[in-house]
Every structure is written in structure tokens, then in C-alpha cells.
Amino acid sequence: MKICQDCEQFEKRIKEWNYTNGAIDPLPYIDDMINPHKHLIFEGRRSDGAGGYVLLFQCLKCDQWWKLSAWPVVGHLDVWPYLIQDQPSA
């Protein structure tokens, strides 16, 4: 699946964050990384049980889902494409 240019830039901003701000809690700055992408919407957040958070985003332009792991203690972000699996009906 081809991603849009906005998603490519989003992914690039995450990598730049890790390179330049690796020791700072990223959660207060996530909006700065997301807001330039006008088609990216927040879908949910949950704790990963190890002091970090997993945030899900969806791009309305190219329909790409992103999974963003934030590690506030060490100031690190991981981002990768997220595959939505069909849920079996009960």
C-alpha cells in the first residue's frame, strides 16, 4: 500500500524527534508532530503496561493506520504501519 506524502513526513518527524530530543518526554510534543498532517486523526490510546503508551492514528487521505509507541521515561517514539484485522462476528 502506498502512503501519502503527509504520512511520509509524519514518519520523518518521528524519526527526527528521536534523533534530536531523545531524552525528553515526547507526549507533550506529539501534537507538534501530528498537526502538520491535516488528514491524520487520533483513534485511541492505551498503556502498554511498561510505562509507555500506544497511540493509534488513521490517515483519511491514504487510509493508512499508524501505531505510535511513546516511551516517556527514555524520551523515545516508535512508529510503524498498523494493520487492522477484521474482527470475527459473534
C-alpha positions as CSV (number, residue, x, y, z in Angstrom):
1,M,0.0,0.0,0.0
2,K,1.4,3.4,-1.0
3,I,1.2,6.1,1.7
4,C,0.6,9.8,1.0
5,Q,3.3,12.4,1.3
6,D,1.8,13.7,4.5
7,C,2.3,10.3,6.1
8,E,5.8,10.1,4.8
9,Q,6.5,13.5,6.5
10,F,4.8,12.3,9.7
11,E,7.1,9.3,9.8
12,K,10.1,11.5,9.2
13,R,9.2,13.9,12.0
14,I,9.0,10.9,14.4
15,K,12.5,9.8,13.4
16,E,13.8,13.3,13.7
17,W,12.3,13.6,17.2
18,N,14.3,10.5,18.3
19,Y,17.5,11.9,16.9
20,T,17.3,15.4,18.3
21,N,15.2,15.0,21.5
22,G,15.9,11.5,22.7
23,A,15.9,12.3,26.5
24,I,12.7,14.4,26.7
25,D,9.2,13.0,27.4
26,P,7.6,13.1,23.9
27,L,3.9,13.1,25.0
28,P,3.6,16.9,25.4
29,Y,5.1,17.3,21.9
30,I,3.1,14.8,19.9
31,D,0.6,17.4,18.7
32,D,3.6,19.2,17.0
33,M,4.3,16.1,15.1
34,I,0.7,15.4,14.2
35,N,-0.8,18.8,13.4
36,P,1.1,19.4,10.1
37,H,-0.7,16.3,8.8
38,K,-4.2,17.6,8.2
39,H,-5.7,14.2,7.5
40,L,-4.4,12.2,10.5
41,I,-6.9,11.5,13.2
42,F,-6.4,10.1,16.6
43,E,-8.2,6.8,17.1
44,G,-7.2,5.7,20.6
45,R,-4.6,5.4,23.4
46,R,-3.8,2.7,25.9
47,S,-1.0,2.0,28.3
48,D,1.4,-0.8,27.3
49,G,1.9,-1.9,30.9
50,A,5.6,-1.0,30.9
51,G,5.4,2.8,31.5
52,G,4.7,3.6,27.8
53,Y,1.7,4.3,25.7
54,V,0.4,3.0,22.4
55,L,-1.5,5.6,20.3
56,L,-3.4,4.7,17.1
57,F,-3.9,7.1,14.2
58,Q,-5.6,6.9,10.8
59,C,-4.9,8.9,7.7
60,L,-8.1,9.8,6.0
61,K,-6.2,10.6,2.8
62,C,-4.5,7.3,2.1
63,D,-6.3,5.2,4.7
64,Q,-3.1,4.2,6.4
65,W,-3.2,3.3,10.1
66,W,-0.3,4.2,12.3
67,K,0.7,2.7,15.7
68,L,2.9,5.0,17.7
69,S,4.6,3.8,20.9
70,A,5.7,6.5,23.3
71,W,8.2,5.9,26.0
72,P,8.2,9.0,28.3
73,V,10.8,7.7,30.7
74,V,13.5,7.5,28.0
75,G,12.0,10.0,25.5
76,H,11.6,7.6,22.6
77,L,8.9,7.2,19.9
78,D,8.4,4.2,17.6
79,V,6.1,4.4,14.7
80,W,5.1,1.7,12.2
81,P,2.1,0.9,9.9
82,Y,-0.7,-0.7,11.8
83,L,-2.8,-3.4,10.1
84,I,-6.4,-3.5,11.1
85,Q,-7.6,-7.1,11.2
86,D,-11.2,-8.0,10.6
87,Q,-12.9,-8.9,13.8
88,P,-14.9,-12.2,13.6
89,S,-18.6,-11.7,14.2
90,A,-20.0,-13.5,17.2
